[in-house]
Amino acid sequence: MKLTFIGAAHEVTGSCTLINACGKNILVDCGMEQGGNIYENCDIPVSPRDIDYVLLTHAHIDHSGRIPYITKLGFEGKVYTTRATHELCKIMLLDSAHIQEFEAQWRNRKAKRSGGELYEPLYTIEDAQKALELYCPCGYNQRIDICDGISIKLIDAGHLLGSASIEITICENGTTKTLIFSGDLGNVDRPLIRNPQTPDGADIVVVESTYGTRLHGERPEYVEQFTRIIQQTFDKGGNVVIPSFAVGRTQEILYCLRQIIDEGAIKNHDGFKVYVDSPLAVEATQIYASNLTDYFDDETLDLLNKGINPIQFKGLTTAVSSDESKMINFDKKPKIIISASGMCDAGRIRHHLKHNLWRSESTILFVGYQSEGTLGRALVNGADTVKLFGEKVQVNAQILEIDGISGHADRDMLLGWIKGMSKKPARVYVNHGADTVCDEFAQYITENTGIEAVAPYSGAEYDIVSNECLQEGNKIRIAKSEKAAARKHSSVFDRLLAAGKRLLSVIEKNRDGANKDLAKFADQITALCDKWDR
């Protein structure tokens, strides 16, 4: 039994961990990196064709975004997750694939004009559709035998509709070990969804640490904060622009805005409009309004039973087409614009920032975590100017963050989740946090629980039975020049690398073959190497 940390090791995005047990290769999450990274992530050490299962904690792209990619490279196993996560992935992965294809078309138009190399998208819509066919939707708290010796149970993580912590029980060679992966643990008492569920316990716990050194403080009144910001901005004649994650955060904001509008809390601006400008957010909102009632909290269910749609209200306007998006900025009345992406690194939000950042009467309101290296983080950190579409834009608008609306548990909530387990783990691994946060939170766990906690780097391998470190991870920081080169890294090379890993796997499978056949196979490989060894 072995555990290998690949993504989100001393980083916040790109979650991916490999389990080798009972002759199976199992990934827990297979996410895409977003924003800049500090350390070079190792490659998945097995061919995608040899991955048997993916256990997916939730639909956010930094956890699910590379599943179509490994499918493109030959993965044909099963993806276990909740029904709500499957429904959300249907729109999120297809949207991600559309972005990949659009970027490839744009790059290739430039390449053809300049004579440069053509660019291959990371994956296509067809790859995403093929990946979605591999999903096996499950319910919470159901014990599922995925193969001989390995069973799983999904537990409500309270982070996003359908999000889950995953309990994995492994029985091999007479030894039984239980692992729990927290996934992203949610903040408490948030709109729409339930609070995180505390597992019974495990031998090993892998816990996220996004807010591992921060406390949310006393719970503020979100509705009062929103009301004050909207009123002050509208009174100045400005717009409230909210960069928001299309899935989860947008629907929470709509929940709060419905309450504000129902109560008539905004004075002297009757009939103001709220624009949701994101095709993905519009589709996600429709999913939230569908029949996935098993995932809602009691308050939301009570509203639904009374015939009240918790995220719909008068004045809500959706923009799907690009023409509808452009028309928003022709509306001169004060308004609220909710648009993706939440970190401002892509999407329609950048157009709305271009139209509003220079206006001192407008407010840019951040309602979620901003990763290092993103435009959102630059604005939160006080940038005076930013570049949008090749144009320098002065930052005159008020830049605000709403307190306490984070979708992640804070330090003490994370610690309480661990301490609440009836079975005390022998080891806690800390991941999914900023570089120093992972180390600091690991130390905090040890000091406050007595449990040994470590923060692995990408490539670190551990024996699940003994917790012995089999291989240290990569602690070498990426230089800026190397980061730029990494961004240009072609997915075609990744295909070649996957093919090489598959070749090694095929060689191993033929270990007991006839000498005559093995000699022929070796000659073919040697000839191929001679051709390309240049």
C-alpha positions in Angstrom: 0.0 0.0 0.0 1.5 3.3 -1.1 0.4 7.0 -1.2 1.9 9.4 -3.7 1.2 13.1 -3.5 1.1 14.7 -7.0 -0.9 18.0 -7.1 -1.9 20.6 -4.5 1.2 19.8 -2.5 2.3 23.1 -1.0 -0.1 24.7 -3.5 -3.8 25.5 -3.4 -4.9 24.1 -6.7 -4.4 21.0 -8.9 -5.5 18.4 -6.3 -4.3 14.9 -7.2 -3.1 12.0 -5.1 -2.3 8.4 -6.1 -3.0 5.3 -4.1 -1.4 2.0 -5.0 -3.1 -0.9 -3.3 -4.6 -4.4 -4.0 -2.9 -4.2 -7.5 -5.0 -1.1 -8.3 -4.0 2.5 -9.2 -6.5 5.0 -7.7 -6.5 8.7 -8.1 -8.2 10.9 -5.5 -9.1 13.9 -7.6 -7.5 14.9 -10.8 -7.5 18.7 -10.9 -6.1 21.5 -13.0 -3.7 24.0 -11.7 -5.0 27.6 -11.6 -2.8 30.6 -11.1 1.0 30.5 -10.7 2.7 27.6 -9.0 5.9 27.6 -6.9 7.1 24.0 -7.3 7.1 21.8 -10.3 4.5 19.1 -9.9 5.6 15.5 -10.7 3.8 13.6 -13.4 1.4 10.8 -12.4 3.9 7.9 -12.2 1.7 5.5 -14.1 0.2 5.6 -17.5 -3.4 6.9 -17.6 -4.4 3.5 -19.2 -3.3 1.9 -15.9 -5.4 4.1 -13.7 -8.3 1.9 -12.5 -10.4 4.5 -10.6 -10.7 8.2 -9.9 -12.4 9.2 -6.6 -13.7 12.7 -7.1 -14.4 14.9 -4.1 -16.3 17.7 -6.0 -16.8 19.4 -9.3 -14.5 22.4 -9.0 -12.0 22.5 -11.9 -9.0 22.4 -9.6 -10.2 19.0 -8.5 -11.9 17.6 -11.6 -10.4 19.5 -14.5 -7.9 17.0 -15.8 -10.1 14.0 -15.9 -10.9 14.6 -19.6 -7.2 14.9 -20.2 -6.3 11.5 -18.7 -9.3 10.1 -20.6 -7.7 11.5 -23.8 -4.5 9.7 -22.9 -6.2 6.3 -22.4 -8.0 6.3 -19.0 -11.0 4.0 -19.2 -11.7 3.3 -15.5 -14.5 4.4 -13.3 -15.0 7.8 -11.7 -16.8 7.6 -8.3 -18.5 10.7 -7.0 -21.9 12.0 -5.9 -24.9 12.5 -8.2 -24.8 16.3 -7.8 -21.1 16.4 -8.6 -21.8 14.4 -11.8 -24.5 16.9 -12.8 -22.2 19.9 -12.2 -19.3 18.2 -14.0 -21.5 17.9 -17.1 -21.4 21.6 -17.5 -18.1 22.5 -15.9 -15.9 20.0 -17.9 -17.7 20.8 -21.1 -17.1 24.5 -20.5 -13.5 23.8 -19.7 -13.1 21.8 -22.9 -14.8 24.7 -24.9 -12.2 27.1 -23.4 -9.4 24.7 -24.4 -10.6 24.4 -28.0 -11.2 28.2 -28.3 -7.7 29.0 -27.0 -6.2 26.5 -29.5 -8.1 28.1 -32.4 -6.9 31.5 -31.3 -3.3 30.4 -30.9 -3.3 28.5 -34.2 -4.6 31.5 -36.1 -1.6 33.5 -34.9 0.7 30.5 -35.5 -0.4 30.2 -39.1 0.2 33.9 -39.7 3.7 33.8 -38.1 4.7 30.4 -39.3 4.9 29.1 -35.7 4.1 25.6 -34.3 0.5 24.6 -34.1 -1.0 24.2 -30.6 -3.1 21.2 -29.5 -5.8 21.8 -26.9 -5.3 20.0 -23.5 -8.6 18.2 -24.4 -11.7 18.6 -26.5 -15.4 18.6 -25.9 -15.4 15.0 -27.2 -12.8 14.0 -24.6 -14.9 15.6 -21.9 -18.0 13.8 -23.1 -16.1 10.5 -23.1 -14.9 11.2 -19.5 -18.4 11.9 -18.3 -19.5 8.5 -19.5 -17.1 6.9 -16.9 -18.8 8.5 -13.9 -20.6 6.3 -11.3 -22.8 8.6 -9.2 -23.2 7.5 -5.6 -25.1 8.7 -2.5 -23.7 9.9 0.8 -22.9 7.4 3.5 -23.2 4.3 1.3 -20.5 1.7 1.6 -19.4 0.8 -2.0 -17.0 -2.1 -2.8 -15.1 -0.8 -5.9 -13.0 -4.0 -6.1 -11.7 -6.9 -4.0 -10.1 -5.4 -0.9 -11.2 -1.8 -1.4 -14.4 0.0 -0.4 -15.3 3.7 -0.2 -17.8 5.9 1.5 -18.7 9.5 0.5 -19.4 11.9 3.4 -20.9 15.4 3.0 -18.0 18.0 3.0 -20.3 21.0 3.0 -18.2 22.9 0.5 -20.3 22.8 -2.7 -23.5 21.0 -3.8 -22.5 17.4 -3.8 -19.0 17.9 -2.3 -17.6 14.9 -0.4 -14.9 13.8 1.9 -13.9 10.3 0.9 -13.3 7.4 3.3 -11.3 4.5 1.7 -10.9 1.1 3.4 -8.1 -1.1 2.1 -7.6 -4.8 3.0 -4.4 -6.3 1.6 -2.3 -9.2 2.8 -4.2 -9.5 6.1 -3.8 -5.8 6.9 -6.7 -3.3 7.0 -6.2 0.5 6.8 -8.7 3.3 6.5 -7.9 6.6 4.8 -10.0 9.8 4.7 -9.5 12.6 2.2 -11.2 15.7 3.4 -11.6 17.2 -0.1 -12.4 20.9 0.4 -14.2 21.3 3.7 -16.9 23.9 3.8 -17.5 26.9 6.1 -20.5 26.5 8.4 -24.0 27.9 8.3 -23.8 28.9 4.6 -26.8 29.3 2.3 -28.3 26.3 0.5 -26.0 23.4 1.6 -25.5 21.5 4.9 -22.5 21.8 7.2 -19.6 19.4 6.9 -20.1 16.0 8.3 -17.4 14.6 10.7 -16.2 11.1 9.8 -15.9 8.4 12.4 -12.1 8.3 12.0 -9.3 6.7 10.1 -5.7 5.5 10.3 -4.6 8.2 7.9 -6.2 11.6 7.2 -5.4 13.9 4.2 -6.7 17.3 5.0 -6.9 20.5 3.0 -5.4 23.8 4.4 -6.7 26.6 2.2 -7.4 28.7 5.4 -5.1 26.7 7.6 -3.6 29.8 9.3 -6.6 32.0 9.2 -9.8 32.5 11.2 -13.0 33.8 9.8 -13.8 35.6 13.0 -17.3 36.2 14.3 -19.9 35.3 11.8 -20.9 38.6 10.0 -24.3 39.3 8.6 -23.7 38.7 4.9 -27.0 40.3 3.9 -26.2 43.5 5.9 -22.7 43.7 4.3 -24.1 43.3 0.8 -26.9 45.8 1.5 -24.5 48.5 2.7 -22.0 48.0 -0.2 -24.8 48.0 -2.8 -26.5 51.1 -1.3 -23.3 53.1 -1.1 -22.2 52.2 -4.6 -25.7 52.9 -6.2 -25.9 56.2 -4.4 -22.7 57.2 -6.2 -24.1 56.1 -9.5 -21.7 53.2 -9.9 -22.0 49.4 -10.5 -21.2 46.6 -8.1 -19.1 44.1 -10.1 -18.7 40.7 -8.4 -16.1 38.3 -9.8 -17.6 35.0 -8.7 -17.0 31.3 -9.2 -19.8 30.2 -11.5 -20.7 27.1 -9.5 -21.5 27.4 -5.8 -20.6 31.0 -5.0 -22.8 32.6 -7.6 -25.8 30.7 -6.3 -25.0 31.7 -2.7 -24.9 35.4 -3.7 -28.2 35.0 -5.5 -29.7 33.6 -2.3 -28.6 36.7 -0.3 -29.7 39.1 -3.0 -33.2 37.5 -3.1 -33.5 38.2 0.6 -32.3 41.8 0.1 -34.8 42.4 -2.7 -37.7 40.7 -1.0 -37.2 42.9 2.0 -36.8 46.1 0.0 -33.5 46.8 1.7 -32.0 49.0 -1.1 -33.6 52.5 -1.0 -34.3 54.9 -3.9 -33.1 52.4 -6.6 -36.3 50.4 -7.2 -36.2 47.9 -10.0 -32.4 47.7 -10.2 -31.0 44.8 -12.2 -28.8 41.9 -11.2 -27.0 40.4 -14.2 -25.5 36.9 -14.1 -23.1 37.0 -17.0 -21.7 33.6 -17.4 -23.2 30.7 -19.5 -21.7 28.3 -17.0 -23.2 30.1 -14.0 -26.6 30.2 -15.7 -26.6 26.4 -16.3 -25.3 25.8 -12.7 -28.1 27.9 -11.3 -30.6 25.8 -13.2 -29.1 22.7 -11.7 -29.4 24.2 -8.2 -33.0 24.8 -9.0 -33.6 21.2 -10.1 -34.5 18.1 -8.1 -31.3 17.7 -6.2 -33.1 18.4 -2.9 -31.2 15.6 -1.1 -28.2 18.0 -0.9 -29.9 21.1 0.5 -30.0 22.3 4.1 -33.3 22.5 6.1 -33.8 26.2 5.5 -33.6 25.8 1.8 -35.9 22.9 1.8 -38.4 24.9 3.9 -38.4 27.7 1.3 -39.0 25.1 -1.5 -41.8 23.6 0.4 -43.4 27.0 0.6 -43.1 27.4 -3.2 -40.3 30.0 -3.0 -37.3 29.5 -5.3 -34.4 30.5 -3.1 -32.2 31.9 -5.9 -34.7 33.6 -8.2 -36.2 37.1 -7.9 -37.5 40.1 -9.8 -34.8 41.9 -11.7 -32.5 38.9 -12.2 -31.3 38.9 -15.8 -29.0 36.3 -17.3 -26.6 36.7 -20.2 -25.7 33.7 -22.2 -24.6 35.0 -25.6 -21.7 37.4 -26.2 -24.1 40.0 -27.5 -26.1 39.8 -24.3 -22.9 40.2 -22.3 -21.9 43.3 -24.3 -25.3 44.9 -23.8 -24.8 45.0 -20.0 -22.3 47.8 -20.3 -24.7 49.9 -22.4 -27.1 49.9 -19.4 -26.1 53.2 -17.6 -28.2 52.6 -14.5 -26.5 51.3 -11.3 -26.6 47.5 -11.4 -25.0 44.4 -10.0 -22.9 42.3 -12.4 -21.9 38.8 -11.3 -19.5 37.2 -13.7 -16.8 34.5 -14.0 -14.1 33.7 -13.4 -13.9 34.3 -9.7 -10.1 35.0 -9.8 -10.4 37.3 -12.9 -7.8 35.2 -14.8 -10.2 34.5 -17.7 -13.7 34.9 -18.9 -16.2 37.7 -19.3 -15.4 39.3 -15.9 -12.3 40.9 -17.5 -14.5 42.9 -19.9 -16.6 44.2 -17.0 -13.4 45.1 -15.1 -12.2 47.0 -18.1 -15.4 49.0 -18.1 -15.5 49.6 -14.3 -12.0 49.6 -12.8 -11.3 53.2 -13.9 -14.6 54.5 -12.5 -14.2 55.8 -8.9 -18.0 55.4 -8.3 -18.0 51.6 -9.0 -17.1 48.8 -6.6 -15.3 45.5 -7.4 -16.5 43.1 -4.7 -14.5 39.9 -4.1 -16.3 37.1 -2.5 -13.9 34.2 -2.7 -10.2 33.1 -2.4 -7.7 34.7 -4.8 -4.7 32.5 -5.7 -1.3 33.9 -6.0 -0.5 34.9 -9.6 -4.1 35.8 -10.5 -5.5 39.2 -11.5 -7.9 39.0 -8.6 -5.0 38.6 -6.1 -3.2 41.6 -7.7 -6.4 43.8 -7.3 -6.9 42.7 -3.7 -3.3 43.4 -2.9 -3.8 47.0 -4.1 -2.5 47.2 -7.7 -2.7 50.8 -9.0 -2.9 49.7 -12.6 -3.6 46.4 -14.4 -3.3 45.3 -18.0 -6.5 44.0 -19.7 -6.6 43.0 -23.4 -3.2 44.7 -23.9 -4.4 48.0 -22.5 -3.3 49.6 -19.2 -6.3 50.3 -17.0 -6.1 52.6 -13.9 -7.6 51.2 -10.7 -9.9 53.9 -9.4 -12.8 51.7 -8.3 -13.3 50.7 -4.7 -11.8 47.2 -4.2 -13.6 45.3 -1.4 -13.7 41.8 0.1 -16.8 40.7 1.9 -16.0 39.3 5.3 -16.6 35.7 6.2 -18.2 34.4 3.0 -15.5 31.9 2.3 -16.6 28.5 1.1 -13.7 26.9 3.0 -13.4 26.0 6.7 -10.9 28.1 8.7 -8.1 26.8 10.8 -10.1 25.9 13.9 -12.9 24.4 11.9 -10.4 22.1 10.1 -8.8 21.2 13.5 -12.3 20.6 15.0 -13.1 18.3 12.1 -10.0 16.2 12.9 -10.5 16.3 16.7 -14.2 15.3 16.3 -13.3 11.9 14.9 -13.8 9.0 17.4 -10.8 7.1 16.0 -7.6 9.2 16.3 -5.5 8.9 13.1 -1.9 7.9 13.4 -0.8 10.4 10.7 -2.3 13.5 9.1 -1.0 14.7 5.7 -1.7 18.4 5.0 -2.2 19.6 1.4 -4.2 22.1 -0.7 -2.7 25.2 0.9 -0.2 27.9 0.2 3.5 27.0 0.6 4.1 28.1 4.2 0.5 27.5 5.2 0.8 23.7 4.7 3.8 23.6 7.1 2.3 25.9 9.7 -1.0 24.1 9.8 0.7 20.7 10.1 2.7 22.0 13.1 -0.6 23.4 14.6 -2.3 20.0 14.3 0.6 18.3 16.0 0.8 20.9 18.8 -3.0 20.7 19.5 -3.7 17.0 19.0 -0.5 15.1 19.5 -1.0 13.5 16.1 2.0 13.5 13.8 1.2 15.8 10.8 3.4 16.4 7.8 3.0 18.5 4.6 4.3 16.5 1.7 5.8 18.0 -1.5 4.8 16.8 -5.0 6.4 13.5 -5.7 6.6 12.4 -2.0 5.7 8.7 -1.5 4.6 7.1 1.8 4.0 3.5 2.9 0.4 3.4 4.1 1.0 0.7 6.7 4.1 2.1 8.3 3.8 5.8 7.3 7.5 5.5 6.3 8.6 8.1 3.7 9.7 6.1 0.7 10.7 9.1 -1.4 11.0 12.8 -0.7 9.1 15.3 -2.8 10.4 18.1 -5.0 11.3 21.1 -2.9 13.0 23.0 -5.7 11.3 26.3 -6.6 10.6 27.2 -10.2 12.4 30.2 -11.5 10.3 32.7 -13.4 11.9 31.8 -16.7 11.1 28.2 -16.1 7.5 29.0 -15.2 7.1 30.8 -18.5 8.6 27.7 -20.3 6.2 25.4 -18.4 3.2 27.4 -19.6 4.3 26.8 -23.2 4.7 23.1 -22.5 2.9 21.2 -25.2 0.2 18.6 -24.4 1.6 16.6 -27.3 4.7 15.9 -25.3 2.5 14.7 -22.4 0.9 12.3 -24.9 4.4 11.0 -25.7 5.2 10.7 -22.0 2.0 8.7 -21.4 2.9 6.5 -24.3 6.3 5.8 -22.8 4.7 4.9 -19.4 2.3 2.6 -21.3 5.3 0.9 -23.0 6.9 0.2 -19.6 3.6 -1.3 -18.5 3.4 -3.5 -21.6 7.0 -4.7 -21.1 6.2 -5.7 -17.5 3.1 -7.6 -18.6 5.2 -9.6 -21.0 7.8 -10.6 -18.3 7.0 -14.3 -18.7 6.7 -14.3 -22.5 8.6 -16.6 -24.8 12.2 -15.6 -25.3 11.7 -15.5 -29.1 8.8 -13.0 -28.7 10.7 -11.0 -26.1 13.7 -10.7 -28.4 11.5 -9.5 -31.3 9.9 -7.0 -29.0 13.3 -5.7 -27.8 14.5 -5.4 -31.4 11.4 -3.3 -32.3 11.9 -1.0 -29.3 15.6 -0.6 -30.1 14.9 0.3 -33.7 12.3 2.9 -32.6 14.9 4.4 -30.1 17.6 4.5 -32.8 15.2 6.4 -35.1 14.3 9.1 -32.5 17.6 9.3 -30.5 18.9 12.4 -32.3 
